[in-house]
Amino acid sequence: MLARCFLVSLCSIGLALAQQGPPQGGPPGPRFRGPGGGPLLGGRNTEQRLTQRLGLNAAQQNAVHTAIAESRVILKGVDQKERDLRTQLAAAVRSGNEGSIDQVSQELSAIHQQRTAVEAKAMSKIYASLDANQKARLDPELNRSLGVPGPRGPRGRGPRPAPNGNAPQPAQQ
């Protein structure tokens, strides 16, 4: 019986992991996401993607290019530092060194704060260059990228329907 439960759990985990698809490039952690789960300000062809999606004019394309280039310069070397810190964190966990775990965790937190601020500022510069129609088209994607709950609540979950089908019930966790 215990072996059967273990096997069912293992299969369930495998299925859940298979649903996630291939991992995105870069280190783990909160990232701005665009359509299809790709990075909104990172990844390949960001400028072209935004130009096509929003119909940017030459001045707006220049603003996008400048904002992205500035953020990349500021964040240069941060990815490698984060990978190094994650390696240190793994070593601290394996050795049971709680002081080192706290220290490395604080350093990782500072990196995440820096990355979040730099990317949000770049997005703010891009957003400021858009006209009202372009802003309206980008808003849902921007909200998703920033983790802002939409009309159905965080991550698309809405209230559950009542058993009798009349009034919604709050989600239970």
C-alpha positions, 0 to 999 in steps of 0.5 A: 500500500505504501509503495503504491502511494509512493508510486502515485505521488511520483507519477503525479509529480512527473506529470506536473513537471511535464506540464511546465515545459522547458525552463526559460533562460536565466536564473530562477526568481521573479522576472517580468513575463511577456506573452507566452511566459517569456521575459517582457524586457529580456530574451531575444528580439524584445525590441522587435516584439514590442515594435510589432505588438504595439506598432511603435514609431521611430521615437518610441523604438529609440526609447525602448532600445535606450531603456533596455540597453540601460537596464542591461548595462546596470545589470551586467554581471548580476546573473553570474553573481546570482549563480555564484550565490545560489552555489554558495547557498547550496553548499551552506544547506548541505553543511548545515551552516545557518549563519551562511544561509542567512547571509547568502539569502540576504545577498540574494534578496538584494540582487532580486530587489536590484533587478526588480527595480531596474526592470520596473524603471526600464518598463516605466520609461517604455510605458511613458513613451507610449500613446493611450491606445498602446498603453491600453494594449500593453496594460494586461501584459504589464499587469501579468508581468508585475504580478498584479491580480486581474479581474479573476484574482491572482494567477487567474483563479476566481471565486469558486461556484457555489454547490447550488450554482447561485453565489460564489464561495471564497477559495479555500486553501 
